[in-house]
Amino acid sequence: MDFTGLNSNPVVFESTVSRREEVPLDQEVEDDVDAVDEMEIFDLIRDIKDPEHEDLSLEALNVLSIKNVTVDTSVPRVHIFFTPTVPHCSASTLIGFCIRGKLFRNLPS
């Protein structure tokens, strides 16, 4: 599907959240199980490219922000609220599927 032209001049935002420092594999403790938190989820999905603007991430367009990511470890459940750049965005479903797919491939069952 061609999404060009729906929002031809988007506002681009600077990232306000620093990235989590990655631990090299040789320094990880093998039996150490880390709890999934909001920062880890945000780091996984922040670089997903917008379908309409393939050179811009969802974070750069302010579609995603860390304040809209919640993790409930008691269930376990992750809730992500994303805001398309325009109210009539026809790529909203695709964005949701991209987020879901990224989390499905990267989080434990």
URPE-V780186 format. One record per backbone hydrogen bond with DSSP energy under -1.0 kcal/mol. NH is the residue of the N-H (numbers start at 0). CO is the residue of the C=O. E is the energy in kcal/mol with one decimal. If there is no record, write none. Layout:
BEGIN
nh=(NH,NH)
co=(CO,CO)
e=(E,E)
END
This chain:
BEGIN
nh=(5,12,26,31,40,41,42,43,44,45,47,49,55,57,58,60,61,62,63,67,68,69,71,76,78,80,82,88,94,95,96,97,98,99,100,101,102,103,104,105,106)
co=(2,59,23,28,36,37,38,39,40,41,44,55,52,47,45,56,58,57,57,64,65,78,76,71,69,67,62,85,90,91,92,93,94,95,96,97,98,99,100,101,102)
e=(-1.3,-3.6,-2.0,-1.3,-2.0,-2.7,-2.5,-1.6,-1.6,-2.1,-1.5,-2.6,-2.3,-2.4,-1.5,-1.4,-1.6,-2.5,-1.4,-1.6,-1.7,-2.6,-3.3,-2.1,-2.8,-2.5,-2.3,-1.6,-2.7,-2.4,-2.3,-2.3,-2.3,-2.5,-2.8,-2.3,-2.2,-2.7,-2.2,-1.1,-2.2)
END
